[in-house]
Amino acid sequence: MEIEKQRGISVASSVMQMVYRDHVINLLDTPGHKDFSEDTYRVLTAVDSALMVIDAANGVEAQTRRLIEVCRQRDTPIITFVNKMDREVREPLELLDEIERELGMPCVPMTWPVGQGKTFGGIINLRTQAMTVFESGQEKLPQDFETIPLTDRDALHKRFGREFDHAMESMELATGASPSWDREAFLAGKQTPVFFGSGVNNFGVMEVLDALVDLAPQPQSRTSTTMVNRQPVVKEIQPEDKDFAGVVFKVQANMDANHRDRIAFVRMASGRYTPGMKLRVQRTAKELRPTSVVTFMSQRREAVEEAYAGDIVGFTTHGGVQLGDTITDGASLQFTGLPFFAPELFMTVILKNPLRTKQLQQGLAQLGEEGAIQVFRPEVGGPMLLGAVGQLQFEVVQHRLKTEYDADIRLEGCQYTG
């Protein structure tokens, strides 16, 4: 979005699919800012594991704490990546200590930095017992970095001197104080593997991708309710079940400004999707016939030929689908657990040009369906009210109404609070 480019922050979650080592990885990138925690909470219900990125200079920031709480409530496995090691940063041992305190679980280092900032020499991979040498520059592929085995200790000492010796000492301290790696504890959300690197230089990234493939769980079961003899019964939907079932965890309008499209993001819980399938929205019992179904790779969209449990697919719709909807190919069930929040802040909407009322109503209806804002209409006349969890959400809605719907508004305070 334009506002994201201007501010340099994410204000909406984004979805990407990629293939690495013959595995399909569905990556959901969430906004870090606390004002958009609603969107992030909903996205976290769709994932099977989380990758937590920590700024090595700032440590665990306030907005990260909110996300950690959600992951802890759901026992989501967390992989930790400590970023920006090529800057002047804090000591790795100090960072590990802080992460352990904030997460409430032990850290197990998988890589360890040699130096930092201008003296950043690279990372030691504890799994392969080798050091990968750092070189700055975004054009380098992760596999192109030089690797030296730890058995060649003299060469490493000669090349990196005191920084290498210090790294080995602190690494031994960290591994001595950490429990041994236990995958079952990780899957239960009771242990986190920690990696170091510099994302902007593509350094230390391959080790994280390898960890995702080797350590992260495959698609997990999802809890749903179904009616049996008019009584709700809890049912676990397994990924290998044959029937298609999925839940809408995100809706976004105008992803393609030229087509004014609305995309419902569906996390598939079971079955297989193929084009032309007959699907049904359980809330309304209406048939769903998306005009196109896509997956995303950065700015590129690709039509879906087939998709399976764990995949995220985008259904292009023109209404009739909203957040939390369960979509199946026939089975009558409802997924549970998608959170909704009461607004804490309210603002009055004043339209600068009354002739744009239709555009304003359309824009607010669609942004309300996204969950970006909550819209309240007065019973008799008077301006509409917007409700949000965070102040920045109002600014984003104001910007999007102007750029996407050509409705210029002013927001004024009101007497209501959450």
C-alpha positions as CSV (number, residue, x, y, z in Angstrom):
1,M,0.0,0.0,0.0
2,E,1.0,3.6,-0.6
3,I,0.8,4.4,3.1
4,E,3.2,1.5,3.9
5,K,5.7,2.9,1.5
6,Q,5.4,6.4,3.1
7,R,5.7,5.2,6.7
8,G,8.0,2.3,6.1
9,I,5.8,0.0,8.2
10,S,3.4,-2.8,7.5
11,V,-0.3,-1.9,8.2
12,A,-1.8,-5.1,6.9
13,S,-0.8,-8.7,6.9
14,S,0.4,-10.1,3.6
15,V,0.5,-13.6,2.2
16,M,3.2,-15.3,0.2
17,Q,3.8,-18.9,-0.9
18,M,7.2,-20.3,-1.9
19,V,8.9,-23.6,-2.5
20,Y,12.1,-24.5,-0.7
21,R,13.8,-27.9,-0.7
22,D,10.7,-29.4,-2.3
23,H,8.5,-28.1,0.6
24,V,5.7,-25.5,0.1
25,I,6.0,-22.8,2.7
26,N,3.0,-20.5,3.2
27,L,4.4,-17.3,4.8
28,L,2.0,-14.9,6.5
29,D,3.8,-11.6,7.3
30,T,2.1,-9.6,10.1
31,P,2.3,-5.9,11.0
32,G,4.6,-5.3,13.9
33,H,2.8,-2.2,15.1
34,K,0.6,-2.8,18.2
35,D,-2.3,-0.8,16.7
36,F,-2.8,-3.6,14.1
37,S,-2.8,-6.4,16.6
38,E,-6.4,-7.5,15.7
39,D,-5.2,-8.4,12.2
40,T,-2.2,-10.1,13.6
41,Y,-4.2,-12.1,16.2
42,R,-6.4,-13.4,13.4
43,V,-3.5,-14.3,11.2
44,L,-1.8,-16.2,14.0
45,T,-4.9,-18.5,14.2
46,A,-4.1,-19.6,10.6
47,V,-0.5,-20.6,11.2
48,D,1.2,-23.8,12.6
49,S,4.4,-22.1,13.7
50,A,5.8,-18.6,14.0
51,L,9.1,-16.9,13.1
52,M,9.9,-14.1,15.5
53,V,12.3,-11.5,14.3
54,I,14.2,-9.5,17.0
55,D,16.2,-6.3,16.3
56,A,19.6,-7.0,17.9
57,A,20.0,-3.4,18.9
58,N,16.5,-3.0,20.5
59,G,15.8,-6.5,21.8
60,V,12.2,-7.5,22.4
61,E,10.0,-4.5,21.6
62,A,6.6,-3.6,23.0
63,Q,4.6,-4.7,20.0
64,T,6.4,-8.1,19.9
65,R,5.2,-8.8,23.5
66,R,1.5,-8.7,22.4
67,L,2.2,-11.3,19.7
68,I,4.2,-13.5,22.0
69,E,1.2,-13.6,24.3
70,V,-1.0,-14.9,21.5
71,C,1.6,-17.6,20.5
72,R,1.9,-18.7,24.1
73,Q,-1.9,-19.0,24.6
74,R,-2.0,-21.3,21.6
75,D,1.3,-23.1,22.3
76,T,2.5,-22.1,18.8
77,P,6.1,-23.2,18.2
78,I,8.4,-20.2,17.8
79,I,11.6,-19.9,15.8
80,T,13.6,-16.9,16.7
81,F,15.8,-14.9,14.3
82,V,18.0,-12.1,15.8
83,N,18.5,-9.6,13.0
84,K,20.8,-6.7,12.1
85,M,24.0,-8.2,13.5
86,D,26.0,-6.1,11.0
87,R,25.0,-3.0,13.1
88,E,26.2,-1.9,16.5
89,V,24.1,-4.2,18.7
90,R,23.8,-5.7,22.2
91,E,25.7,-8.7,23.4
92,P,24.2,-12.0,22.3
93,L,24.1,-13.4,25.8
94,E,22.2,-10.4,27.0
95,L,19.7,-10.7,24.1
96,L,19.2,-14.5,24.9
97,D,18.5,-13.6,28.5
98,E,15.9,-11.0,27.5
99,I,14.2,-13.3,25.0
100,E,14.0,-16.1,27.6
101,R,12.5,-13.7,30.2
102,E,9.9,-12.3,27.7
103,L,9.0,-15.7,26.1
104,G,9.0,-17.5,29.4
105,M,10.8,-20.4,27.7
106,P,14.4,-21.4,27.2
107,C,16.4,-20.5,24.1
108,V,18.6,-23.0,22.3
109,P,21.2,-21.3,20.1
110,M,21.4,-22.9,16.6
111,T,23.9,-20.3,15.2
112,W,26.2,-17.9,17.1
113,P,27.6,-14.6,15.9
114,V,31.3,-13.8,15.6
115,G,31.7,-10.0,16.3
116,Q,29.1,-7.3,15.6
117,G,28.7,-4.1,13.6
118,K,31.9,-3.3,11.7
119,T,33.7,-6.3,13.1
120,F,30.8,-8.8,12.3
121,G,32.7,-11.7,10.8
122,G,29.9,-14.3,10.4
123,I,28.0,-17.0,12.2
124,I,29.0,-20.3,13.7
125,N,26.4,-23.0,12.8
126,L,26.2,-25.4,15.8
127,R,24.4,-28.0,13.7
128,T,27.1,-28.3,11.0
129,Q,30.0,-27.2,13.2
130,A,31.2,-24.7,10.6
131,M,31.5,-20.9,10.4
132,T,29.8,-19.0,7.5
133,V,31.8,-15.8,6.7
134,F,29.8,-12.6,6.4
135,E,30.0,-10.3,3.3
136,S,27.7,-7.3,2.9
137,G,25.7,-6.9,-0.3
138,Q,22.1,-7.8,-1.2
139,E,22.9,-9.6,-4.4
140,K,24.6,-12.6,-2.8
141,L,22.7,-15.8,-2.5
142,P,22.7,-17.5,0.9
143,Q,24.6,-20.6,-0.5
144,D,27.3,-18.4,-2.0
145,F,28.9,-17.4,1.4
146,E,32.2,-18.9,2.3
147,T,32.1,-21.7,4.9
148,I,35.0,-22.8,7.1
149,P,34.8,-25.9,9.4
150,L,35.4,-25.3,13.1
151,T,38.1,-28.0,13.0
152,D,40.2,-25.5,11.2
153,R,40.5,-23.5,14.4
154,D,44.0,-22.0,13.7
155,A,42.8,-20.5,10.4
156,L,39.7,-19.1,12.0
157,H,41.7,-17.6,14.9
158,K,44.3,-16.1,12.4
159,R,41.5,-14.5,10.3
160,F,39.1,-13.3,13.0
161,G,41.4,-13.0,16.0
162,R,40.0,-11.9,19.3
163,E,36.4,-11.7,17.9
164,F,36.5,-15.4,17.1
165,D,37.9,-16.3,20.6
166,H,35.3,-14.2,22.3
167,A,32.5,-15.8,20.2
168,M,33.7,-19.3,21.1
169,E,33.8,-18.4,24.8
170,S,30.3,-16.8,24.9
171,M,28.9,-19.7,22.7
172,E,30.2,-22.2,25.2
173,L,28.6,-20.2,28.0
174,A,25.3,-20.0,26.2
175,T,25.2,-23.7,25.2
176,G,26.2,-24.7,28.7
177,A,23.3,-22.7,30.2
178,S,20.8,-23.9,27.6
179,P,19.0,-27.2,27.6
180,S,19.8,-29.6,24.8
181,W,17.6,-29.4,21.7
182,D,14.3,-31.2,22.2
183,R,11.9,-31.1,19.1
184,E,8.9,-32.3,21.2
185,A,9.4,-29.4,23.6
186,F,9.7,-27.0,20.6
187,L,6.5,-28.3,19.1
188,A,4.7,-27.9,22.4
189,G,5.8,-24.2,22.5
190,K,8.2,-24.8,25.4
191,Q,11.6,-24.2,23.7
192,T,12.8,-21.8,20.9
193,P,15.7,-22.3,18.5
194,V,17.7,-19.0,18.0
195,F,19.4,-17.9,14.9
196,F,21.6,-14.8,14.2
197,G,22.1,-12.9,10.9
198,S,21.5,-9.9,8.7
199,G,18.3,-10.2,6.7
200,V,19.0,-7.2,4.4
201,N,22.3,-8.9,3.4
202,N,20.6,-12.3,2.9
203,F,22.9,-13.6,5.6
204,G,21.9,-16.3,8.1
205,V,18.6,-16.6,6.2
206,M,19.2,-20.0,4.7
207,E,19.8,-21.5,8.2
208,V,16.3,-20.2,9.2
209,L,14.7,-21.6,6.1
210,D,16.4,-25.0,6.7
211,A,15.0,-24.9,10.3
212,L,11.5,-24.2,9.0
213,V,11.7,-27.3,6.8
214,D,13.4,-29.5,9.3
215,L,11.8,-28.4,12.6
216,A,8.5,-26.7,12.0
217,P,5.4,-28.9,12.1
218,Q,3.4,-30.0,9.1
219,P,-0.3,-28.7,8.9
220,Q,-2.1,-29.4,12.2
221,S,-5.7,-30.4,12.9
222,R,-8.3,-27.6,13.4
223,T,-11.1,-27.6,15.9
224,S,-14.7,-27.2,14.6
225,T,-18.2,-27.7,15.8
226,T,-20.9,-29.6,13.9
227,M,-24.6,-30.2,14.7
228,V,-25.6,-33.8,15.7
229,N,-29.3,-34.2,16.6
230,R,-29.5,-30.4,17.0
231,Q,-26.7,-30.4,19.5
232,P,-23.3,-28.8,18.8
233,V,-20.5,-31.4,18.9
234,V,-16.7,-30.6,18.8
235,K,-15.0,-32.2,15.9
236,E,-11.3,-32.2,15.0
237,I,-10.7,-31.7,11.3
238,Q,-7.6,-33.6,10.2
239,P,-5.4,-32.4,7.3
240,E,-5.7,-35.8,5.6
241,D,-9.6,-35.7,5.6
242,K,-10.9,-35.9,2.1
243,D,-13.6,-33.2,2.3
244,F,-12.6,-29.6,1.6
245,A,-12.8,-27.3,4.6
246,G,-11.3,-23.9,5.3
247,V,-11.8,-20.7,7.2
248,V,-11.6,-17.1,6.1
249,F,-9.1,-15.4,8.4
250,K,-8.5,-12.2,6.3
251,V,-10.5,-10.1,3.8
252,Q,-8.9,-7.3,1.8
253,A,-10.4,-4.9,-0.7
254,N,-8.6,-3.3,-3.7
255,M,-5.5,-5.4,-3.7
256,D,-5.5,-4.7,-7.5
257,A,-6.5,-1.1,-7.9
258,N,-7.4,-1.6,-11.5
259,H,-10.1,-4.3,-10.8
260,R,-11.5,-3.1,-7.4
261,D,-11.4,-6.7,-6.3
262,R,-12.0,-8.2,-2.8
263,I,-10.0,-11.2,-1.8
264,A,-11.0,-13.6,1.0
265,F,-7.9,-15.4,2.3
266,V,-8.8,-19.0,3.2
267,R,-6.6,-21.3,5.3
268,M,-7.3,-24.8,4.1
269,A,-7.8,-27.2,7.0
270,S,-8.5,-30.4,5.0
271,G,-9.1,-31.8,1.6
272,R,-8.0,-30.7,-1.8
273,Y,-9.0,-27.7,-3.9
274,T,-9.4,-27.9,-7.7
275,P,-10.8,-25.2,-10.0
276,G,-14.6,-25.4,-10.5
277,M,-15.4,-27.0,-7.2
278,K,-18.8,-26.4,-5.7
279,L,-18.2,-24.7,-2.4
280,R,-20.6,-23.4,0.3
281,V,-20.4,-20.6,2.9
282,Q,-21.7,-22.2,6.1
283,R,-22.9,-19.0,7.7
284,T,-25.4,-18.2,4.9
285,A,-25.6,-21.7,3.3
286,K,-25.1,-20.0,0.0
287,E,-23.0,-21.5,-2.8
288,L,-19.6,-19.8,-3.3
289,R,-18.4,-19.4,-6.9
290,P,-15.2,-17.3,-6.8
291,T,-14.3,-15.6,-10.1
292,S,-10.7,-16.7,-9.6
293,V,-8.6,-18.4,-6.9
294,V,-5.0,-17.3,-6.5
295,T,-1.8,-17.8,-4.5
296,F,0.7,-15.0,-4.0
297,M,4.4,-14.7,-4.6
298,S,5.5,-11.1,-3.7
299,Q,3.7,-8.9,-6.2
300,R,2.8,-11.8,-8.5
301,R,-0.4,-13.8,-8.4
302,E,-0.8,-17.2,-9.8
303,A,-4.0,-19.1,-10.5
304,V,-4.4,-22.1,-8.3
305,E,-4.6,-25.5,-10.1
306,E,-4.7,-27.4,-6.8
307,A,-4.2,-26.7,-3.1
308,Y,-4.1,-28.9,0.0
309,A,-4.5,-28.6,3.8
310,G,-2.1,-26.0,5.1
311,D,-2.2,-23.8,2.0
312,I,-3.5,-20.3,1.9
313,V,-5.6,-19.5,-1.1
314,G,-7.2,-16.2,-2.1
315,F,-10.8,-16.3,-3.3
316,T,-11.7,-13.3,-5.4
317,T,-15.3,-12.4,-4.5
318,H,-17.8,-9.6,-4.8
319,G,-19.4,-9.9,-1.4
320,G,-21.1,-12.6,0.6
321,V,-17.9,-13.7,2.4
322,Q,-16.7,-12.2,5.7
323,L,-14.1,-12.8,8.4
324,G,-14.5,-16.0,10.3
325,D,-16.6,-17.7,7.6
326,T,-16.2,-21.5,7.2
327,I,-16.1,-22.7,3.6
328,T,-16.7,-26.4,2.8
329,D,-17.6,-28.6,-0.2
330,G,-20.7,-29.7,1.6
331,A,-20.0,-30.8,5.2
332,S,-21.9,-28.7,7.8
333,L,-19.4,-27.5,10.3
334,Q,-18.1,-24.3,11.8
335,F,-14.5,-23.5,12.8
336,T,-14.0,-21.7,16.1
337,G,-11.3,-19.6,17.6
338,L,-11.1,-16.5,15.3
339,P,-10.9,-13.5,17.7
340,F,-12.9,-10.3,17.4
341,F,-12.2,-7.2,19.6
342,A,-14.3,-4.5,21.1
343,P,-13.1,-1.0,19.9
344,E,-11.4,1.2,22.5
345,L,-11.3,4.5,20.5
346,F,-14.1,6.2,18.6
347,M,-14.0,9.1,16.0
348,T,-16.8,10.9,14.1
349,V,-16.6,10.9,10.3
350,I,-17.1,14.2,8.6
351,L,-17.2,14.0,4.7
352,K,-15.6,17.1,3.2
353,N,-17.6,16.8,-0.1
354,P,-21.2,15.6,0.5
355,L,-21.4,14.5,-3.1
356,R,-19.0,11.6,-2.3
357,T,-21.5,10.0,0.2
358,K,-22.0,6.9,-2.0
359,Q,-18.2,6.4,-2.2
360,L,-17.8,6.9,1.5
361,Q,-20.5,4.3,2.3
362,Q,-19.0,1.8,-0.1
363,G,-15.5,2.3,1.3
364,L,-16.6,2.0,4.9
365,A,-18.6,-1.1,4.2
366,Q,-15.7,-2.8,2.6
367,L,-13.1,-1.7,5.1
368,G,-15.5,-2.8,7.9
369,E,-15.7,-6.2,6.3
370,E,-11.9,-6.4,6.4
371,G,-11.9,-5.8,10.1
372,A,-9.7,-2.7,9.6
373,I,-12.3,-0.6,11.4
374,Q,-15.7,-0.9,13.0
375,V,-18.4,1.3,11.6
376,F,-21.4,2.5,13.7
377,R,-24.4,4.1,12.0
378,P,-26.7,6.4,14.0
379,E,-30.3,5.4,14.1
380,V,-31.6,8.9,13.2
381,G,-29.4,11.1,11.1
382,G,-26.1,12.4,12.3
383,P,-22.6,11.4,11.2
384,M,-21.2,7.9,11.3
385,L,-18.8,6.7,14.0
386,L,-15.6,4.7,13.6
387,G,-14.3,2.4,16.3
388,A,-10.8,1.0,16.5
389,V,-8.3,-0.6,18.9
390,G,-5.4,1.7,18.0
391,Q,-5.1,5.4,16.8
392,L,-3.0,4.5,13.7
393,Q,-5.9,2.5,12.3
394,F,-7.9,5.7,11.9
395,E,-5.1,7.3,9.9
396,V,-4.9,4.2,7.6
397,V,-8.7,4.2,7.0
398,Q,-8.6,7.9,6.3
399,H,-5.8,7.5,3.8
400,R,-7.4,4.4,2.1
401,L,-10.8,6.2,1.8
402,K,-9.1,9.0,0.0
403,T,-6.8,7.0,-2.3
404,E,-9.0,3.9,-3.0
405,Y,-12.5,5.4,-2.9
406,D,-11.9,9.1,-3.6
407,A,-13.7,10.0,-0.3
408,D,-11.9,12.7,1.6
409,I,-12.9,12.8,5.2
410,R,-12.0,14.6,8.4
411,L,-12.0,12.7,11.7
412,E,-13.2,14.4,14.9
413,G,-13.2,13.3,18.5
414,C,-16.5,12.2,20.2
415,Q,-17.8,11.6,23.7
416,Y,-17.6,7.8,23.4
417,T,-14.9,5.5,24.7
418,G,-14.4,1.8,24.9
